[in-house]
Amino acid sequence: MQAAEVRRAVERPTSDPTAYDLYLRAVPLWASHENERTILALGLLERAVARDPHYGPALGLAALCHQLLAASDWKATQKHIVA
């Protein structure tokens, strides 16, 4: 049951077009696996989640950004610069 809940949350679309746009802009930044671009992606995702706190894909990708930063021993302490 928990796996089904997780899957449902991840697949949950947002009704907020701005949150969706922010998420789409963050995806290629995260996929680059570059420090500065990952931090930019995280800033966009934080804005998306602020607009829709239950937006599963944005929450999940933000977690992946944090994981990438932690695994690479990068510091995400600087202010997020939005692309």
HTML snippet that shows the backbone in 3Dmol.js (N, CA, C, O; Angstrom):
<script src="https://3Dmol.org/build/3Dmol-min.js"></script>
<div id="view" style="width:600px;height:400px;position:relative"></div>
<script>
const pdb = `
ATOM      1  N   MET A   1       0.818  -1.186   0.000  1.00  0.00           N
ATOM      2  CA  MET A   1       0.000   0.000   0.000  1.00  0.00           C
ATOM      3  C   MET A   1       0.869   1.260   0.000  1.00  0.00           C
ATOM      4  O   MET A   1       0.560   2.234  -0.687  1.00  0.00           O
ATOM      5  N   GLN A   2       1.942   1.235   0.765  1.00  0.00           N
ATOM      6  CA  GLN A   2       2.809   2.409   0.813  1.00  0.00           C
ATOM      7  C   GLN A   2       3.403   2.689  -0.566  1.00  0.00           C
ATOM      8  O   GLN A   2       3.488   3.847  -0.975  1.00  0.00           O
ATOM      9  N   ALA A   3       3.811   1.652  -1.282  1.00  0.00           N
ATOM     10  CA  ALA A   3       4.373   1.846  -2.623  1.00  0.00           C
ATOM     11  C   ALA A   3       3.352   2.490  -3.549  1.00  0.00           C
ATOM     12  O   ALA A   3       3.704   3.335  -4.373  1.00  0.00           O
ATOM     13  N   ALA A   4       2.095   2.098  -3.421  1.00  0.00           N
ATOM     14  CA  ALA A   4       1.042   2.683  -4.254  1.00  0.00           C
ATOM     15  C   ALA A   4       0.853   4.158  -3.920  1.00  0.00           C
ATOM     16  O   ALA A   4       0.627   4.970  -4.817  1.00  0.00           O
ATOM     17  N   GLU A   5       0.943   4.512  -2.654  1.00  0.00           N
ATOM     18  CA  GLU A   5       0.811   5.910  -2.240  1.00  0.00           C
ATOM     19  C   GLU A   5       1.974   6.739  -2.770  1.00  0.00           C
ATOM     20  O   GLU A   5       1.782   7.861  -3.237  1.00  0.00           O
ATOM     21  N   VAL A   6       3.165   6.189  -2.698  1.00  0.00           N
ATOM     22  CA  VAL A   6       4.338   6.903  -3.212  1.00  0.00           C
ATOM     23  C   VAL A   6       4.198   7.107  -4.712  1.00  0.00           C
ATOM     24  O   VAL A   6       4.449   8.201  -5.216  1.00  0.00           O
ATOM     25  N   ARG A   7       3.802   6.066  -5.425  1.00  0.00           N
ATOM     26  CA  ARG A   7       3.628   6.163  -6.883  1.00  0.00           C
ATOM     27  C   ARG A   7       2.571   7.207  -7.230  1.00  0.00           C
ATOM     28  O   ARG A   7       2.749   7.993  -8.160  1.00  0.00           O
ATOM     29  N   ARG A   8       1.483   7.210  -6.487  1.00  0.00           N
ATOM     30  CA  ARG A   8       0.416   8.174  -6.750  1.00  0.00           C
ATOM     31  C   ARG A   8       0.892   9.602  -6.507  1.00  0.00           C
ATOM     32  O   ARG A   8       0.556  10.508  -7.269  1.00  0.00           O
ATOM     33  N   ALA A   9       1.667   9.805  -5.455  1.00  0.00           N
ATOM     34  CA  ALA A   9       2.178  11.145  -5.148  1.00  0.00           C
ATOM     35  C   ALA A   9       3.151  11.628  -6.219  1.00  0.00           C
ATOM     36  O   ALA A   9       3.128  12.798  -6.600  1.00  0.00           O
ATOM     37  N   VAL A  10       3.998  10.734  -6.700  1.00  0.00           N
ATOM     38  CA  VAL A  10       4.978  11.109  -7.712  1.00  0.00           C
ATOM     39  C   VAL A  10       4.302  11.450  -9.029  1.00  0.00           C
ATOM     40  O   VAL A  10       4.748  12.341  -9.752  1.00  0.00           O
ATOM     41  N   GLU A  11       3.239  10.749  -9.335  1.00  0.00           N
ATOM     42  CA  GLU A  11       2.552  10.977 -10.605  1.00  0.00           C
ATOM     43  C   GLU A  11       1.546  12.124 -10.538  1.00  0.00           C
ATOM     44  O   GLU A  11       0.962  12.493 -11.557  1.00  0.00           O
ATOM     45  N   ARG A  12       1.340  12.688  -9.359  1.00  0.00           N
ATOM     46  CA  ARG A  12       0.334  13.733  -9.186  1.00  0.00           C
ATOM     47  C   ARG A  12       0.682  14.963 -10.008  1.00  0.00           C
ATOM     48  O   ARG A  12       1.730  15.575  -9.801  1.00  0.00           O
ATOM     49  N   PRO A  13      -0.177  15.324 -10.925  1.00  0.00           N
ATOM     50  CA  PRO A  13       0.056  16.561 -11.667  1.00  0.00           C
ATOM     51  C   PRO A  13      -0.325  17.769 -10.816  1.00  0.00           C
ATOM     52  O   PRO A  13      -0.971  17.631  -9.777  1.00  0.00           O
ATOM     53  N   THR A  14       0.065  18.899 -11.247  1.00  0.00           N
ATOM     54  CA  THR A  14      -0.325  20.128 -10.564  1.00  0.00           C
ATOM     55  C   THR A  14      -1.328  20.875 -11.430  1.00  0.00           C
ATOM     56  O   THR A  14      -1.290  20.798 -12.658  1.00  0.00           O
ATOM     57  N   SER A  15      -2.204  21.581 -10.785  1.00  0.00           N
ATOM     58  CA  SER A  15      -3.142  22.415 -11.529  1.00  0.00           C
ATOM     59  C   SER A  15      -2.596  23.831 -11.698  1.00  0.00           C
ATOM     60  O   SER A  15      -3.244  24.691 -12.295  1.00  0.00           O
ATOM     61  N   ASP A  16      -1.391  24.060 -11.164  1.00  0.00           N
ATOM     62  CA  ASP A  16      -0.763  25.375 -11.241  1.00  0.00           C
ATOM     63  C   ASP A  16       0.217  25.392 -12.410  1.00  0.00           C
ATOM     64  O   ASP A  16       1.274  24.765 -12.329  1.00  0.00           O
ATOM     65  N   PRO A  17      -0.108  26.096 -13.496  1.00  0.00           N
ATOM     66  CA  PRO A  17       0.783  26.084 -14.662  1.00  0.00           C
ATOM     67  C   PRO A  17       2.156  26.688 -14.374  1.00  0.00           C
ATOM     68  O   PRO A  17       3.143  26.300 -15.000  1.00  0.00           O
ATOM     69  N   THR A  18       2.232  27.618 -13.451  1.00  0.00           N
ATOM     70  CA  THR A  18       3.530  28.204 -13.122  1.00  0.00           C
ATOM     71  C   THR A  18       4.403  27.192 -12.401  1.00  0.00           C
ATOM     72  O   THR A  18       5.601  27.105 -12.674  1.00  0.00           O
ATOM     73  N   ALA A  19       3.831  26.435 -11.494  1.00  0.00           N
ATOM     74  CA  ALA A  19       4.586  25.391 -10.794  1.00  0.00           C
ATOM     75  C   ALA A  19       5.101  24.367 -11.796  1.00  0.00           C
ATOM     76  O   ALA A  19       6.244  23.920 -11.702  1.00  0.00           O
ATOM     77  N   TYR A  20       4.268  24.000 -12.746  1.00  0.00           N
ATOM     78  CA  TYR A  20       4.665  23.046 -13.784  1.00  0.00           C
ATOM     79  C   TYR A  20       5.799  23.612 -14.629  1.00  0.00           C
ATOM     80  O   TYR A  20       6.758  22.901 -14.931  1.00  0.00           O
ATOM     81  N   ASP A  21       5.704  24.873 -15.011  1.00  0.00           N
ATOM     82  CA  ASP A  21       6.757  25.517 -15.801  1.00  0.00           C
ATOM     83  C   ASP A  21       8.077  25.547 -15.032  1.00  0.00           C
ATOM     84  O   ASP A  21       9.135  25.272 -15.599  1.00  0.00           O
ATOM     85  N   LEU A  22       8.015  25.878 -13.753  1.00  0.00           N
ATOM     86  CA  LEU A  22       9.223  25.898 -12.929  1.00  0.00           C
ATOM     87  C   LEU A  22       9.863  24.513 -12.869  1.00  0.00           C
ATOM     88  O   LEU A  22      11.084  24.377 -12.955  1.00  0.00           O
ATOM     89  N   TYR A  23       9.028  23.494 -12.720  1.00  0.00           N
ATOM     90  CA  TYR A  23       9.516  22.122 -12.694  1.00  0.00           C
ATOM     91  C   TYR A  23      10.202  21.768 -14.020  1.00  0.00           C
ATOM     92  O   TYR A  23      11.303  21.217 -14.027  1.00  0.00           O
ATOM     93  N   LEU A  24       9.543  22.088 -15.138  1.00  0.00           N
ATOM     94  CA  LEU A  24      10.119  21.771 -16.443  1.00  0.00           C
ATOM     95  C   LEU A  24      11.451  22.488 -16.673  1.00  0.00           C
ATOM     96  O   LEU A  24      12.359  21.933 -17.291  1.00  0.00           O
ATOM     97  N   ARG A  25      11.562  23.710 -16.180  1.00  0.00           N
ATOM     98  CA  ARG A  25      12.818  24.457 -16.316  1.00  0.00           C
ATOM     99  C   ARG A  25      13.921  23.857 -15.451  1.00  0.00           C
ATOM    100  O   ARG A  25      15.100  23.972 -15.783  1.00  0.00           O
ATOM    101  N   ALA A  26      13.541  23.214 -14.336  1.00  0.00           N
ATOM    102  CA  ALA A  26      14.522  22.635 -13.416  1.00  0.00           C
ATOM    103  C   ALA A  26      15.102  21.310 -13.923  1.00  0.00           C
ATOM    104  O   ALA A  26      16.252  20.985 -13.629  1.00  0.00           O
ATOM    105  N   VAL A  27      14.321  20.557 -14.673  1.00  0.00           N
ATOM    106  CA  VAL A  27      14.744  19.212 -15.092  1.00  0.00           C
ATOM    107  C   VAL A  27      16.091  19.217 -15.825  1.00  0.00           C
ATOM    108  O   VAL A  27      16.987  18.476 -15.420  1.00  0.00           O
ATOM    109  N   PRO A  28      16.279  20.015 -16.883  1.00  0.00           N
ATOM    110  CA  PRO A  28      17.577  19.955 -17.573  1.00  0.00           C
ATOM    111  C   PRO A  28      18.731  20.504 -16.729  1.00  0.00           C
ATOM    112  O   PRO A  28      19.879  20.097 -16.903  1.00  0.00           O
ATOM    113  N   LEU A  29      18.425  21.419 -15.824  1.00  0.00           N
ATOM    114  CA  LEU A  29      19.475  21.932 -14.947  1.00  0.00           C
ATOM    115  C   LEU A  29      19.984  20.827 -14.033  1.00  0.00           C
ATOM    116  O   LEU A  29      21.191  20.653 -13.866  1.00  0.00           O
ATOM    117  N   TRP A  30      19.058  20.083 -13.444  1.00  0.00           N
ATOM    118  CA  TRP A  30      19.435  18.962 -12.575  1.00  0.00           C
ATOM    119  C   TRP A  30      20.181  17.893 -13.369  1.00  0.00           C
ATOM    120  O   TRP A  30      21.172  17.340 -12.892  1.00  0.00           O
ATOM    121  N   ALA A  31      19.709  17.606 -14.567  1.00  0.00           N
ATOM    122  CA  ALA A  31      20.290  16.540 -15.377  1.00  0.00           C
ATOM    123  C   ALA A  31      21.736  16.819 -15.785  1.00  0.00           C
ATOM    124  O   ALA A  31      22.453  15.898 -16.176  1.00  0.00           O
ATOM    125  N   SER A  32      22.164  18.054 -15.700  1.00  0.00           N
ATOM    126  CA  SER A  32      23.540  18.396 -16.055  1.00  0.00           C
ATOM    127  C   SER A  32      24.538  17.879 -15.020  1.00  0.00           C
ATOM    128  O   SER A  32      25.711  17.676 -15.336  1.00  0.00           O
ATOM    129  N   HIS A  33      24.079  17.666 -13.792  1.00  0.00           N
ATOM    130  CA  HIS A  33      24.924  17.220 -12.665  1.00  0.00           C
ATOM    131  C   HIS A  33      26.074  18.182 -12.392  1.00  0.00           C
ATOM    132  O   HIS A  33      27.145  17.774 -11.943  1.00  0.00           O
ATOM    133  N   GLU A  34      25.843  19.446 -12.664  1.00  0.00           N
ATOM    134  CA  GLU A  34      26.834  20.490 -12.375  1.00  0.00           C
ATOM    135  C   GLU A  34      26.380  21.262 -11.140  1.00  0.00           C
ATOM    136  O   GLU A  34      25.193  21.545 -10.977  1.00  0.00           O
ATOM    137  N   ASN A  35      27.318  21.593 -10.288  1.00  0.00           N
ATOM    138  CA  ASN A  35      27.024  22.266  -9.028  1.00  0.00           C
ATOM    139  C   ASN A  35      26.110  23.473  -9.200  1.00  0.00           C
ATOM    140  O   ASN A  35      25.018  23.510  -8.633  1.00  0.00           O
ATOM    141  N   GLU A  36      26.538  24.436  -9.961  1.00  0.00           N
ATOM    142  CA  GLU A  36      25.783  25.681 -10.081  1.00  0.00           C
ATOM    143  C   GLU A  36      24.404  25.445 -10.693  1.00  0.00           C
ATOM    144  O   GLU A  36      23.421  26.047 -10.262  1.00  0.00           O
ATOM    145  N   ARG A  37      24.330  24.572 -11.697  1.00  0.00           N
ATOM    146  CA  ARG A  37      23.048  24.306 -12.352  1.00  0.00           C
ATOM    147  C   ARG A  37      22.108  23.524 -11.431  1.00  0.00           C
ATOM    148  O   ARG A  37      20.894  23.719 -11.482  1.00  0.00           O
ATOM    149  N   THR A  38      22.650  22.651 -10.599  1.00  0.00           N
ATOM    150  CA  THR A  38      21.818  21.926  -9.640  1.00  0.00           C
ATOM    151  C   THR A  38      21.248  22.884  -8.607  1.00  0.00           C
ATOM    152  O   THR A  38      20.094  22.751  -8.201  1.00  0.00           O
ATOM    153  N   ILE A  39      22.043  23.834  -8.187  1.00  0.00           N
ATOM    154  CA  ILE A  39      21.562  24.839  -7.234  1.00  0.00           C
ATOM    155  C   ILE A  39      20.481  25.699  -7.879  1.00  0.00           C
ATOM    156  O   ILE A  39      19.492  26.040  -7.231  1.00  0.00           O
ATOM    157  N   LEU A  40      20.659  26.050  -9.143  1.00  0.00           N
ATOM    158  CA  LEU A  40      19.618  26.788  -9.862  1.00  0.00           C
ATOM    159  C   LEU A  40      18.330  25.958  -9.948  1.00  0.00           C
ATOM    160  O   LEU A  40      17.232  26.475  -9.742  1.00  0.00           O
ATOM    161  N   ALA A  41      18.481  24.685 -10.249  1.00  0.00           N
ATOM    162  CA  ALA A  41      17.315  23.798 -10.320  1.00  0.00           C
ATOM    163  C   ALA A  41      16.601  23.756  -8.980  1.00  0.00           C
ATOM    164  O   ALA A  41      15.372  23.811  -8.932  1.00  0.00           O
ATOM    165  N   LEU A  42      17.343  23.660  -7.907  1.00  0.00           N
ATOM    166  CA  LEU A  42      16.752  23.611  -6.573  1.00  0.00           C
ATOM    167  C   LEU A  42      15.973  24.880  -6.263  1.00  0.00           C
ATOM    168  O   LEU A  42      14.912  24.822  -5.641  1.00  0.00           O
ATOM    169  N   GLY A  43      16.488  26.017  -6.688  1.00  0.00           N
ATOM    170  CA  GLY A  43      15.767  27.274  -6.498  1.00  0.00           C
ATOM    171  C   GLY A  43      14.443  27.292  -7.242  1.00  0.00           C
ATOM    172  O   GLY A  43      13.429  27.741  -6.706  1.00  0.00           O
ATOM    173  N   LEU A  44      14.450  26.804  -8.475  1.00  0.00           N
ATOM    174  CA  LEU A  44      13.204  26.722  -9.253  1.00  0.00           C
ATOM    175  C   LEU A  44      12.209  25.766  -8.596  1.00  0.00           C
ATOM    176  O   LEU A  44      11.014  26.049  -8.521  1.00  0.00           O
ATOM    177  N   LEU A  45      12.721  24.634  -8.124  1.00  0.00           N
ATOM    178  CA  LEU A  45      11.845  23.646  -7.497  1.00  0.00           C
ATOM    179  C   LEU A  45      11.262  24.165  -6.187  1.00  0.00           C
ATOM    180  O   LEU A  45      10.108  23.881  -5.868  1.00  0.00           O
ATOM    181  N   GLU A  46      12.039  24.911  -5.438  1.00  0.00           N
ATOM    182  CA  GLU A  46      11.517  25.508  -4.203  1.00  0.00           C
ATOM    183  C   GLU A  46      10.369  26.461  -4.516  1.00  0.00           C
ATOM    184  O   GLU A  46       9.383  26.515  -3.782  1.00  0.00           O
ATOM    185  N   ARG A  47      10.498  27.201  -5.592  1.00  0.00           N
ATOM    186  CA  ARG A  47       9.407  28.093  -6.002  1.00  0.00           C
ATOM    187  C   ARG A  47       8.180  27.295  -6.436  1.00  0.00           C
ATOM    188  O   ARG A  47       7.050  27.671  -6.126  1.00  0.00           O
ATOM    189  N   ALA A  48       8.403  26.186  -7.158  1.00  0.00           N
ATOM    190  CA  ALA A  48       7.287  25.343  -7.602  1.00  0.00           C
ATOM    191  C   ALA A  48       6.544  24.762  -6.403  1.00  0.00           C
ATOM    192  O   ALA A  48       5.313  24.754  -6.370  1.00  0.00           O
ATOM    193  N   VAL A  49       7.297  24.279  -5.423  1.00  0.00           N
ATOM    194  CA  VAL A  49       6.683  23.683  -4.233  1.00  0.00           C
ATOM    195  C   VAL A  49       5.999  24.751  -3.379  1.00  0.00           C
ATOM    196  O   VAL A  49       5.008  24.462  -2.709  1.00  0.00           O
ATOM    197  N   ALA A  50       6.508  25.960  -3.397  1.00  0.00           N
ATOM    198  CA  ALA A  50       5.843  27.045  -2.664  1.00  0.00           C
ATOM    199  C   ALA A  50       4.466  27.319  -3.270  1.00  0.00           C
ATOM    200  O   ALA A  50       3.527  27.679  -2.559  1.00  0.00           O
ATOM    201  N   ARG A  51       4.355  27.147  -4.572  1.00  0.00           N
ATOM    202  CA  ARG A  51       3.068  27.369  -5.253  1.00  0.00           C
ATOM    203  C   ARG A  51       2.128  26.183  -5.067  1.00  0.00           C
ATOM    204  O   ARG A  51       0.915  26.365  -4.961  1.00  0.00           O
ATOM    205  N   ASP A  52       2.680  24.967  -5.027  1.00  0.00           N
ATOM    206  CA  ASP A  52       1.874  23.752  -4.856  1.00  0.00           C
ATOM    207  C   ASP A  52       2.639  22.793  -3.951  1.00  0.00           C
ATOM    208  O   ASP A  52       3.433  21.987  -4.435  1.00  0.00           O
ATOM    209  N   PRO A  53       2.410  22.870  -2.652  1.00  0.00           N
ATOM    210  CA  PRO A  53       3.171  22.069  -1.691  1.00  0.00           C
ATOM    211  C   PRO A  53       3.003  20.556  -1.838  1.00  0.00           C
ATOM    212  O   PRO A  53       3.764  19.797  -1.237  1.00  0.00           O
ATOM    213  N   HIS A  54       2.035  20.106  -2.614  1.00  0.00           N
ATOM    214  CA  HIS A  54       1.796  18.672  -2.791  1.00  0.00           C
ATOM    215  C   HIS A  54       2.174  18.190  -4.188  1.00  0.00           C
ATOM    216  O   HIS A  54       1.731  17.122  -4.611  1.00  0.00           O
ATOM    217  N   TYR A  55       2.976  18.954  -4.903  1.00  0.00           N
ATOM    218  CA  TYR A  55       3.365  18.619  -6.270  1.00  0.00           C
ATOM    219  C   TYR A  55       4.490  17.580  -6.222  1.00  0.00           C
ATOM    220  O   TYR A  55       5.664  17.923  -6.082  1.00  0.00           O
ATOM    221  N   GLY A  56       4.112  16.320  -6.339  1.00  0.00           N
ATOM    222  CA  GLY A  56       5.022  15.196  -6.177  1.00  0.00           C
ATOM    223  C   GLY A  56       6.277  15.241  -7.029  1.00  0.00           C
ATOM    224  O   GLY A  56       7.371  15.095  -6.484  1.00  0.00           O
ATOM    225  N   PRO A  57       6.176  15.434  -8.343  1.00  0.00           N
ATOM    226  CA  PRO A  57       7.397  15.462  -9.156  1.00  0.00           C
ATOM    227  C   PRO A  57       8.382  16.555  -8.739  1.00  0.00           C
ATOM    228  O   PRO A  57       9.592  16.329  -8.758  1.00  0.00           O
ATOM    229  N   ALA A  58       7.888  17.724  -8.366  1.00  0.00           N
ATOM    230  CA  ALA A  58       8.783  18.800  -7.933  1.00  0.00           C
ATOM    231  C   ALA A  58       9.442  18.443  -6.603  1.00  0.00           C
ATOM    232  O   ALA A  58      10.630  18.700  -6.407  1.00  0.00           O
ATOM    233  N   LEU A  59       8.681  17.857  -5.699  1.00  0.00           N
ATOM    234  CA  LEU A  59       9.239  17.429  -4.417  1.00  0.00           C
ATOM    235  C   LEU A  59      10.299  16.350  -4.629  1.00  0.00           C
ATOM    236  O   LEU A  59      11.365  16.386  -4.014  1.00  0.00           O
ATOM    237  N   GLY A  60       9.999  15.399  -5.495  1.00  0.00           N
ATOM    238  CA  GLY A  60      10.939  14.322  -5.753  1.00  0.00           C
ATOM    239  C   GLY A  60      12.226  14.807  -6.396  1.00  0.00           C
ATOM    240  O   GLY A  60      13.316  14.376  -6.019  1.00  0.00           O
ATOM    241  N   LEU A  61      12.099  15.704  -7.366  1.00  0.00           N
ATOM    242  CA  LEU A  61      13.293  16.217  -8.036  1.00  0.00           C
ATOM    243  C   LEU A  61      14.116  17.086  -7.082  1.00  0.00           C
ATOM    244  O   LEU A  61      15.345  17.089  -7.149  1.00  0.00           O
ATOM    245  N   ALA A  62      13.442  17.823  -6.195  1.00  0.00           N
ATOM    246  CA  ALA A  62      14.179  18.600  -5.189  1.00  0.00           C
ATOM    247  C   ALA A  62      14.982  17.666  -4.293  1.00  0.00           C
ATOM    248  O   ALA A  62      16.121  17.969  -3.937  1.00  0.00           O
ATOM    249  N   ALA A  63      14.392  16.534  -3.930  1.00  0.00           N
ATOM    250  CA  ALA A  63      15.116  15.553  -3.118  1.00  0.00           C
ATOM    251  C   ALA A  63      16.337  15.029  -3.871  1.00  0.00           C
ATOM    252  O   ALA A  63      17.407  14.864  -3.286  1.00  0.00           O
ATOM    253  N   LEU A  64      16.176  14.767  -5.169  1.00  0.00           N
ATOM    254  CA  LEU A  64      17.304  14.297  -5.972  1.00  0.00           C
ATOM    255  C   LEU A  64      18.397  15.360  -6.059  1.00  0.00           C
ATOM    256  O   LEU A  64      19.584  15.033  -6.051  1.00  0.00           O
ATOM    257  N   CYS A  65      18.005  16.623  -6.142  1.00  0.00           N
ATOM    258  CA  CYS A  65      18.999  17.706  -6.151  1.00  0.00           C
ATOM    259  C   CYS A  65      19.796  17.705  -4.850  1.00  0.00           C
ATOM    260  O   CYS A  65      21.023  17.811  -4.861  1.00  0.00           O
ATOM    261  N   HIS A  66      19.088  17.584  -3.736  1.00  0.00           N
ATOM    262  CA  HIS A  66      19.773  17.547  -2.436  1.00  0.00           C
ATOM    263  C   HIS A  66      20.691  16.336  -2.352  1.00  0.00           C
ATOM    264  O   HIS A  66      21.806  16.431  -1.840  1.00  0.00           O
ATOM    265  N   GLN A  67      20.223  15.201  -2.854  1.00  0.00           N
ATOM    266  CA  GLN A  67      21.033  13.986  -2.834  1.00  0.00           C
ATOM    267  C   GLN A  67      22.302  14.179  -3.666  1.00  0.00           C
ATOM    268  O   GLN A  67      23.391  13.804  -3.233  1.00  0.00           O
ATOM    269  N   LEU A  68      22.164  14.756  -4.849  1.00  0.00           N
ATOM    270  CA  LEU A  68      23.314  14.996  -5.713  1.00  0.00           C
ATOM    271  C   LEU A  68      24.310  15.935  -5.042  1.00  0.00           C
ATOM    272  O   LEU A  68      25.517  15.698  -5.081  1.00  0.00           O
ATOM    273  N   LEU A  69      23.807  16.992  -4.431  1.00  0.00           N
ATOM    274  CA  LEU A  69      24.690  17.936  -3.751  1.00  0.00           C
ATOM    275  C   LEU A  69      25.409  17.269  -2.588  1.00  0.00           C
ATOM    276  O   LEU A  69      26.604  17.487  -2.387  1.00  0.00           O
ATOM    277  N   ALA A  70      24.687  16.457  -1.820  1.00  0.00           N
ATOM    278  CA  ALA A  70      25.297  15.772  -0.676  1.00  0.00           C
ATOM    279  C   ALA A  70      26.319  14.736  -1.137  1.00  0.00           C
ATOM    280  O   ALA A  70      27.409  14.644  -0.572  1.00  0.00           O
ATOM    281  N   ALA A  71      25.973  13.962  -2.151  1.00  0.00           N
ATOM    282  CA  ALA A  71      26.869  12.915  -2.637  1.00  0.00           C
ATOM    283  C   ALA A  71      28.140  13.501  -3.242  1.00  0.00           C
ATOM    284  O   ALA A  71      29.200  12.878  -3.198  1.00  0.00           O
ATOM    285  N   SER A  72      28.032  14.668  -3.792  1.00  0.00           N
ATOM    286  CA  SER A  72      29.186  15.310  -4.421  1.00  0.00           C
ATOM    287  C   SER A  72      29.901  16.253  -3.463  1.00  0.00           C
ATOM    288  O   SER A  72      30.852  16.939  -3.839  1.00  0.00           O
ATOM    289  N   ASP A  73      29.425  16.278  -2.212  1.00  0.00           N
ATOM    290  CA  ASP A  73      30.007  17.141  -1.189  1.00  0.00           C
ATOM    291  C   ASP A  73      29.974  18.610  -1.592  1.00  0.00           C
ATOM    292  O   ASP A  73      30.868  19.384  -1.250  1.00  0.00           O
ATOM    293  N   TRP A  74      28.926  18.980  -2.327  1.00  0.00           N
ATOM    294  CA  TRP A  74      28.728  20.365  -2.717  1.00  0.00           C
ATOM    295  C   TRP A  74      27.988  21.096  -1.624  1.00  0.00           C
ATOM    296  O   TRP A  74      27.252  20.489  -0.846  1.00  0.00           O
ATOM    297  N   LYS A  75      28.178  22.365  -1.566  1.00  0.00           N
ATOM    298  CA  LYS A  75      27.489  23.206  -0.594  1.00  0.00           C
ATOM    299  C   LYS A  75      26.365  23.952  -1.300  1.00  0.00           C
ATOM    300  O   LYS A  75      26.588  24.644  -2.293  1.00  0.00           O
ATOM    301  N   ALA A  76      25.155  23.801  -0.772  1.00  0.00           N
ATOM    302  CA  ALA A  76      24.005  24.506  -1.329  1.00  0.00           C
ATOM    303  C   ALA A  76      23.611  25.634  -0.394  1.00  0.00           C
ATOM    304  O   ALA A  76      22.433  25.976  -0.285  1.00  0.00           O
ATOM    305  N   THR A  77      24.591  26.209   0.277  1.00  0.00           N
ATOM    306  CA  THR A  77      24.289  27.219   1.274  1.00  0.00           C
ATOM    307  C   THR A  77      24.151  28.618   0.676  1.00  0.00           C
ATOM    308  O   THR A  77      23.617  29.521   1.320  1.00  0.00           O
ATOM    309  N   GLN A  78      24.631  28.798  -0.552  1.00  0.00           N
ATOM    310  CA  GLN A  78      24.491  30.109  -1.163  1.00  0.00           C
ATOM    311  C   GLN A  78      23.052  30.343  -1.576  1.00  0.00           C
ATOM    312  O   GLN A  78      22.274  29.399  -1.720  1.00  0.00           O
ATOM    313  N   LYS A  79      22.707  31.590  -1.764  1.00  0.00           N
ATOM    314  CA  LYS A  79      21.338  31.898  -2.215  1.00  0.00           C
ATOM    315  C   LYS A  79      21.108  31.289  -3.579  1.00  0.00           C
ATOM    316  O   LYS A  79      22.001  31.259  -4.426  1.00  0.00           O
ATOM    317  N   HIS A  80      19.893  30.804  -3.779  1.00  0.00           N
ATOM    318  CA  HIS A  80      19.539  30.235  -5.066  1.00  0.00           C
ATOM    319  C   HIS A  80      19.343  31.365  -6.078  1.00  0.00           C
ATOM    320  O   HIS A  80      18.624  32.332  -5.824  1.00  0.00           O
ATOM    321  N   ILE A  81      19.983  31.221  -7.199  1.00  0.00           N
ATOM    322  CA  ILE A  81      19.847  32.180  -8.287  1.00  0.00           C
ATOM    323  C   ILE A  81      18.937  31.533  -9.303  1.00  0.00           C
ATOM    324  O   ILE A  81      19.252  30.461  -9.820  1.00  0.00           O
ATOM    325  N   VAL A  82      17.815  32.161  -9.599  1.00  0.00           N
ATOM    326  CA  VAL A  82      16.825  31.575 -10.487  1.00  0.00           C
ATOM    327  C   VAL A  82      17.180  31.887 -11.934  1.00  0.00           C
ATOM    328  O   VAL A  82      17.441  33.032 -12.301  1.00  0.00           O
ATOM    329  N   ALA A  83      17.180  30.833 -12.743  1.00  0.00           N
ATOM    330  CA  ALA A  83      17.500  31.008 -14.173  1.00  0.00           C
ATOM    331  C   ALA A  83      16.353  31.637 -14.899  1.00  0.00           C
ATOM    332  O   ALA A  83      16.436  31.863 -16.106  1.00  0.00           O
TER     333      ALA A  83
END
`;
const viewer = $3Dmol.createViewer("view");
viewer.addModel(pdb, "pdb");
viewer.setStyle({}, {cartoon: {color: "spectrum"}});
viewer.zoomTo();
viewer.render();
</script>
